[in-house]
Amino acid sequence: MHVDASDRQAKLEAVQAKLVSAVGELVTGEDWRRALEFAARFRARSFNNTLLIYVQHHSAYEEGRVPAPTPTYVAGFKQWLSLGRHVVKGQSGYQILAPVTARFASRTPEVDTSWHRLNRSERPGPGEVVRSRMIGLRPAYVWDVSQTDGDPIPARPTPSLLQGAAPEGLWDGLATQVEDRGFALRMVPDASALGGANGTTNYATYVVSVRADMEPAARTKTLAHELGHVLLHGPDNVEATDHRGVAEVEAESVALMIGAAHGMDTSDYTVPYVSSWAGSVPGKTPVEVVQATADRVRTTALGILDRLATLQAGTGTPPGLEAAQPTHSIPEQPRPAPQRRPPSFEAVRL
């Protein structure tokens, strides 16, 4: 079916406008926390699509079309059919942005200018390498499992934590990643040794420090925060160095996503300060800060989660479809070279 270009563009602009509106709602600390926890459970999708699903599902809940305010599993129409389920008549899908890809071929793939696009039925030439690339976006629709009927969804094991406990193996896994980046991990008696903070990351000495007098869950969450600083905020990151608000929003958001992916209840942590940090960056609105940091936060959290051998919550993809989903990771980075006067980032003050 032919789709008018102007109609497609209008739909894309409508989705983008909805996304910007959704991001604006995240400026308050509580909304930001809920969105990050949701994104951690639905990390198979982009942050932008996560927000779109989150907002549209909540509207459906307020209208009485779905039974719960937060989605559980989300998939496309044909994907649900492949799992023996069908969309209930009258249920509207959630509009997201899907990639449009094309095939490109080259005999010398190391040369960027050597790639040429293949037509739909065109075969590559002798000795050519073929790769797919995203060339655009198109509107697409997904439905939550509560909007479908059919075969039952298999139950998934989820972490169950005692109050004050941390998920098994999470501290050790985070500590290993800190040390793999060339940092020493130091435990200090209390906050007075860190100027009142729960933890610090110091690029001058390559030392991450964490208070020892906190509950295991709080210590682990703080370590995840500091690992966010380690991965994102070296001296070469000018924006984070110049604007601490950017660094703190990113590091704490990474920590919340790591915790949420392990079933940790972060509701007792003090996170409203994130909105204050987002509003403290000169020359940018909170919405702009959120938009600029969202992808970096999600990509970093995904990279951390991919390297952890821990029991984690699902990605939001229905069981049975996960084998077809691509994995997400960030490339290993070399140990940064020491700088003469790098910054030191404090963890969240709880």
MARMI-956405 format. One record per residue (C-alpha): residue number from 1; x, y, z. Coordinates in steps of 0.02 Angstrom, whole numbers, plus 50000, padded with zeros to 5 digits. Layout:
! MARMI-956405
{node NUM, {X, Y, Z}}
...
***
This chain:
! MARMI-956405
{node 1, {50000, 50000, 50000}}
{node 2, {50068, 50170, 49951}}
{node 3, {50094, 50289, 50095}}
{node 4, {50093, 50473, 50057}}
{node 5, {50258, 50553, 50109}}
{node 6, {50174, 50703, 50187}}
{node 7, {50057, 50591, 50286}}
{node 8, {50203, 50489, 50352}}
{node 9, {50297, 50647, 50398}}
{node 10, {50145, 50713, 50490}}
{node 11, {50131, 50552, 50589}}
{node 12, {50316, 50558, 50633}}
{node 13, {50302, 50738, 50689}}
{node 14, {50151, 50692, 50796}}
{node 15, {50249, 50552, 50879}}
{node 16, {50398, 50666, 50909}}
{node 17, {50285, 50798, 50984}}
{node 18, {50211, 50668, 51100}}
{node 19, {50386, 50615, 51148}}
{node 20, {50441, 50792, 51190}}
{node 21, {50285, 50813, 51296}}
{node 22, {50322, 50650, 51386}}
{node 23, {50501, 50703, 51421}}
{node 24, {50437, 50866, 51493}}
{node 25, {50333, 50768, 51619}}
{node 26, {50492, 50683, 51682}}
{node 27, {50570, 50840, 51753}}
{node 28, {50499, 50802, 51925}}
{node 29, {50604, 50678, 52023}}
{node 30, {50465, 50552, 52055}}
{node 31, {50413, 50542, 51871}}
{node 32, {50596, 50526, 51820}}
{node 33, {50620, 50381, 51942}}
{node 34, {50465, 50289, 51880}}
{node 35, {50515, 50310, 51698}}
{node 36, {50691, 50246, 51731}}
{node 37, {50627, 50094, 51824}}
{node 38, {50509, 50059, 51681}}
{node 39, {50648, 50082, 51553}}
{node 40, {50756, 49959, 51649}}
{node 41, {50621, 49827, 51631}}
{node 42, {50591, 49870, 51448}}
{node 43, {50773, 49893, 51398}}
{node 44, {50751, 49796, 51234}}
{node 45, {50677, 49957, 51164}}
{node 46, {50750, 50129, 51139}}
{node 47, {50728, 50256, 51277}}
{node 48, {50618, 50363, 51164}}
{node 49, {50503, 50217, 51123}}
{node 50, {50500, 50170, 51306}}
{node 51, {50433, 50341, 51351}}
{node 52, {50305, 50334, 51212}}
{node 53, {50241, 50165, 51274}}
{node 54, {50242, 50226, 51454}}
{node 55, {50137, 50381, 51419}}
{node 56, {50012, 50299, 51302}}
{node 57, {49984, 50151, 51418}}
{node 58, {49955, 50266, 51565}}
{node 59, {49825, 50361, 51463}}
{node 60, {49742, 50196, 51418}}
{node 61, {49737, 50153, 51603}}
{node 62, {49657, 50319, 51649}}
{node 63, {49526, 50288, 51514}}
{node 64, {49491, 50115, 51585}}
{node 65, {49553, 50020, 51432}}
{node 66, {49690, 49923, 51524}}
{node 67, {49688, 49856, 51703}}
{node 68, {49857, 49918, 51767}}
{node 69, {49951, 50084, 51753}}
{node 70, {50114, 50002, 51696}}
{node 71, {50138, 49883, 51549}}
{node 72, {50211, 49709, 51573}}
{node 73, {50252, 49636, 51402}}
{node 74, {50242, 49734, 51239}}
{node 75, {50250, 49667, 51061}}
{node 76, {50186, 49696, 50884}}
{node 77, {50026, 49624, 50811}}
{node 78, {50111, 49482, 50715}}
{node 79, {50229, 49447, 50859}}
{node 80, {50082, 49416, 50975}}
{node 81, {50006, 49300, 50843}}
{node 82, {50168, 49202, 50839}}
{node 83, {50149, 49171, 51026}}
{node 84, {49970, 49110, 51009}}
{node 85, {49890, 49272, 51065}}
{node 86, {49785, 49401, 50971}}
{node 87, {49745, 49583, 51001}}
{node 88, {49572, 49604, 51077}}
{node 89, {49450, 49691, 50961}}
{node 90, {49439, 49876, 50998}}
{node 91, {49609, 49890, 51082}}
{node 92, {49714, 50030, 51008}}
{node 93, {49901, 50002, 50990}}
{node 94, {50037, 50115, 51056}}
{node 95, {50125, 50213, 50920}}
{node 96, {50314, 50202, 50920}}
{node 97, {50455, 50238, 50798}}
{node 98, {50521, 50088, 50702}}
{node 99, {50683, 50090, 50600}}
{node 100, {50682, 50086, 50410}}
{node 101, {50833, 49989, 50349}}
{node 102, {50917, 49961, 50182}}
{node 103, {51057, 49846, 50121}}
{node 104, {51225, 49917, 50072}}
{node 105, {51369, 49826, 49989}}
{node 106, {51556, 49858, 49970}}
{node 107, {51712, 49768, 49911}}
{node 108, {51817, 49876, 50028}}
{node 109, {51712, 49892, 50186}}
{node 110, {51849, 49986, 50278}}
{node 111, {51824, 50132, 50158}}
{node 112, {51669, 50229, 50208}}
{node 113, {51638, 50301, 50035}}
{node 114, {51642, 50131, 49950}}
{node 115, {51469, 50074, 50008}}
{node 116, {51324, 50077, 49885}}
{node 117, {51142, 50042, 49918}}
{node 118, {51064, 49883, 49848}}
{node 119, {50888, 49880, 49777}}
{node 120, {50760, 49766, 49859}}
{node 121, {50796, 49617, 49744}}
{node 122, {50974, 49663, 49695}}
{node 123, {51112, 49540, 49737}}
{node 124, {51286, 49594, 49793}}
{node 125, {51430, 49582, 49670}}
{node 126, {51570, 49455, 49684}}
{node 127, {51674, 49484, 49840}}
{node 128, {51558, 49618, 49911}}
{node 129, {51514, 49628, 50095}}
{node 130, {51332, 49667, 50136}}
{node 131, {51271, 49762, 50289}}
{node 132, {51105, 49837, 50340}}
{node 133, {51094, 50018, 50393}}
{node 134, {50953, 50123, 50464}}
{node 135, {50900, 50254, 50337}}
{node 136, {50748, 50325, 50424}}
{node 137, {50601, 50299, 50542}}
{node 138, {50420, 50250, 50518}}
{node 139, {50270, 50243, 50634}}
{node 140, {50232, 50070, 50704}}
{node 141, {50116, 49999, 50836}}
{node 142, {50135, 49883, 50985}}
{node 143, {50012, 49813, 51112}}
{node 144, {50030, 49768, 51295}}
{node 145, {49990, 49589, 51345}}
{node 146, {49837, 49653, 51439}}
{node 147, {49766, 49705, 51270}}
{node 148, {49781, 49528, 51202}}
{node 149, {49701, 49359, 51231}}
{node 150, {49756, 49180, 51198}}
{node 151, {49890, 49062, 51260}}
{node 152, {49961, 49103, 51434}}
{node 153, {50129, 49190, 51450}}
{node 154, {50260, 49082, 51539}}
{node 155, {50303, 49144, 51713}}
{node 156, {50476, 49219, 51730}}
{node 157, {50581, 49205, 51889}}
{node 158, {50607, 49375, 51967}}
{node 159, {50723, 49430, 52107}}
{node 160, {50647, 49434, 52281}}
{node 161, {50744, 49538, 52406}}
{node 162, {50741, 49556, 52593}}
{node 163, {50733, 49733, 52661}}
{node 164, {50906, 49808, 52660}}
{node 165, {50980, 49665, 52559}}
{node 166, {51063, 49682, 52390}}
{node 167, {51039, 49561, 52244}}
{node 168, {51158, 49415, 52253}}
{node 169, {51317, 49447, 52157}}
{node 170, {51275, 49626, 52108}}
{node 171, {51404, 49710, 52220}}
{node 172, {51542, 49595, 52160}}
{node 173, {51491, 49618, 51978}}
{node 174, {51492, 49807, 51992}}
{node 175, {51656, 49806, 52088}}
{node 176, {51737, 49701, 51951}}
{node 177, {51683, 49827, 51819}}
{node 178, {51752, 49971, 51922}}
{node 179, {51919, 49881, 51942}}
{node 180, {51923, 49830, 51758}}
{node 181, {51925, 50016, 51717}}
{node 182, {52084, 50037, 51818}}
{node 183, {52005, 50106, 51977}}
{node 184, {52037, 50042, 52153}}
{node 185, {51884, 50018, 52263}}
{node 186, {51901, 50083, 52440}}
{node 187, {51779, 50065, 52585}}
{node 188, {51777, 50208, 52711}}
{node 189, {51699, 50205, 52885}}
{node 190, {51565, 50338, 52860}}
{node 191, {51513, 50494, 52766}}
{node 192, {51630, 50606, 52863}}
{node 193, {51776, 50529, 52769}}
{node 194, {51696, 50584, 52604}}
{node 195, {51640, 50758, 52648}}
{node 196, {51463, 50700, 52686}}
{node 197, {51439, 50598, 52527}}
{node 198, {51397, 50414, 52513}}
{node 199, {51531, 50386, 52383}}
{node 200, {51655, 50474, 52270}}
{node 201, {51746, 50442, 52107}}
{node 202, {51917, 50523, 52092}}
{node 203, {52002, 50524, 51922}}
{node 204, {52161, 50598, 51996}}
{node 205, {52196, 50446, 52104}}
{node 206, {52089, 50317, 52011}}
{node 207, {51997, 50277, 52173}}
{node 208, {51812, 50245, 52199}}
{node 209, {51761, 50262, 52381}}
{node 210, {51600, 50200, 52461}}
{node 211, {51536, 50215, 52639}}
{node 212, {51542, 50051, 52735}}
{node 213, {51410, 50098, 52865}}
{node 214, {51260, 50084, 52747}}
{node 215, {51143, 49938, 52718}}
{node 216, {51199, 49819, 52579}}
{node 217, {51065, 49884, 52458}}
{node 218, {51118, 50065, 52486}}
{node 219, {51303, 50022, 52466}}
{node 220, {51269, 49929, 52305}}
{node 221, {51161, 50068, 52235}}
{node 222, {51298, 50194, 52277}}
{node 223, {51427, 50086, 52190}}
{node 224, {51318, 50081, 52034}}
{node 225, {51310, 50271, 52042}}
{node 226, {51499, 50283, 52052}}
{node 227, {51520, 50158, 51909}}
{node 228, {51411, 50277, 51808}}
{node 229, {51537, 50415, 51844}}
{node 230, {51682, 50300, 51800}}
{node 231, {51608, 50255, 51631}}
{node 232, {51538, 50425, 51583}}
{node 233, {51632, 50566, 51667}}
{node 234, {51818, 50561, 51635}}
{node 235, {51915, 50723, 51616}}
{node 236, {51887, 50718, 51428}}
{node 237, {51699, 50738, 51454}}
{node 238, {51696, 50927, 51448}}
{node 239, {51509, 50946, 51473}}
{node 240, {51506, 50840, 51631}}
{node 241, {51663, 50924, 51697}}
{node 242, {51593, 51099, 51668}}
{node 243, {51417, 51059, 51726}}
{node 244, {51406, 50944, 51875}}
{node 245, {51217, 50939, 51856}}
{node 246, {51236, 50838, 51695}}
{node 247, {51354, 50715, 51779}}
{node 248, {51243, 50689, 51931}}
{node 249, {51085, 50664, 51829}}
{node 250, {51174, 50535, 51721}}
{node 251, {51260, 50440, 51862}}
{node 252, {51107, 50428, 51974}}
{node 253, {50997, 50380, 51827}}
{node 254, {51117, 50238, 51784}}
{node 255, {51109, 50180, 51966}}
{node 256, {50919, 50180, 51966}}
{node 257, {50911, 50080, 51805}}
{node 258, {51035, 49951, 51871}}
{node 259, {50934, 49935, 52032}}
{node 260, {50767, 49923, 51941}}
{node 261, {50833, 49788, 51825}}
{node 262, {50871, 49684, 51980}}
{node 263, {50703, 49711, 52064}}
{node 264, {50773, 49831, 52194}}
{node 265, {50643, 49944, 52275}}
{node 266, {50715, 50118, 52250}}
{node 267, {50562, 50210, 52318}}
{node 268, {50649, 50244, 52484}}
{node 269, {50799, 50326, 52401}}
{node 270, {50805, 50512, 52386}}
{node 271, {50793, 50547, 52200}}
{node 272, {50697, 50711, 52181}}
{node 273, {50864, 50800, 52177}}
{node 274, {50882, 50737, 51998}}
{node 275, {50756, 50867, 51940}}
{node 276, {50856, 51002, 52029}}
{node 277, {51016, 50947, 51944}}
{node 278, {50927, 50945, 51775}}
{node 279, {50874, 51124, 51805}}
{node 280, {51046, 51183, 51859}}
{node 281, {51136, 51173, 51691}}
{node 282, {51162, 51349, 51621}}
{node 283, {51087, 51381, 51451}}
{node 284, {50979, 51225, 51447}}
{node 285, {50804, 51187, 51503}}
{node 286, {50772, 51031, 51608}}
{node 287, {50689, 50951, 51457}}
{node 288, {50845, 50980, 51352}}
{node 289, {50955, 50904, 51488}}
{node 290, {50842, 50752, 51500}}
{node 291, {50839, 50730, 51311}}
{node 292, {51028, 50748, 51299}}
{node 293, {51065, 50622, 51438}}
{node 294, {50931, 50489, 51408}}
{node 295, {51021, 50389, 51274}}
{node 296, {51190, 50397, 51362}}
{node 297, {51111, 50337, 51524}}
{node 298, {51020, 50194, 51441}}
{node 299, {51169, 50139, 51336}}
{node 300, {51284, 50141, 51487}}
{node 301, {51161, 50046, 51596}}
{node 302, {51137, 49916, 51459}}
{node 303, {51324, 49892, 51446}}
{node 304, {51338, 49865, 51634}}
{node 305, {51191, 49745, 51638}}
{node 306, {51257, 49644, 51491}}
{node 307, {51418, 49611, 51588}}
{node 308, {51334, 49556, 51749}}
{node 309, {51306, 49372, 51786}}
{node 310, {51158, 49413, 51899}}
{node 311, {50973, 49368, 51900}}
{node 312, {50889, 49515, 51816}}
{node 313, {50711, 49566, 51778}}
{node 314, {50649, 49540, 51601}}
{node 315, {50678, 49663, 51459}}
{node 316, {50493, 49687, 51424}}
{node 317, {50495, 49568, 51276}}
{node 318, {50371, 49424, 51289}}
{node 319, {50454, 49256, 51324}}
{node 320, {50473, 49163, 51159}}
{node 321, {50522, 49318, 51061}}
{node 322, {50681, 49358, 51155}}
{node 323, {50791, 49246, 51049}}
{node 324, {50756, 49357, 50900}}
{node 325, {50797, 49518, 50991}}
{node 326, {50969, 49596, 50967}}
{node 327, {51082, 49610, 51118}}
{node 328, {51142, 49780, 51175}}
{node 329, {51312, 49821, 51240}}
{node 330, {51437, 49961, 51240}}
{node 331, {51613, 49929, 51179}}
{node 332, {51752, 49904, 51300}}
{node 333, {51848, 50065, 51326}}
{node 334, {52034, 50078, 51361}}
{node 335, {52090, 50134, 51531}}
{node 336, {52091, 50324, 51527}}
{node 337, {52259, 50410, 51543}}
{node 338, {52288, 50502, 51709}}
{node 339, {52251, 50688, 51707}}
{node 340, {52330, 50821, 51814}}
{node 341, {52173, 50902, 51885}}
{node 342, {52023, 50793, 51850}}
{node 343, {51858, 50810, 51940}}
{node 344, {51795, 50710, 52086}}
{node 345, {51611, 50665, 52084}}
{node 346, {51510, 50637, 52242}}
{node 347, {51374, 50508, 52254}}
{node 348, {51196, 50545, 52302}}
{node 349, {51168, 50608, 52477}}
{node 350, {51026, 50499, 52540}}
***
